Amino acid sequence: MAVKHLPTGIIHLGQKGGTTGCGTNTNQESDHWSNTSSSITCNKNGCKN
């Protein structure tokens, strides 16, 4: 599953309501996040590799 940060358009590994692969908490500013099936675009450790 992937989650998109709407203000930046970056797609992270993870899902809304948790933590992304690179450690970002999607519960903070939860309206800025949306679950997606798009490919991951975040290059930080944990998301991309």
Summary of the structure (lengths in Angstrom):
residues: 49
radius of gyration: 9.1
end to end distance: 14.4
largest distance: 26.4
contacts: 133
relative contact order: 0.34
helix: 6%
strand: 29%
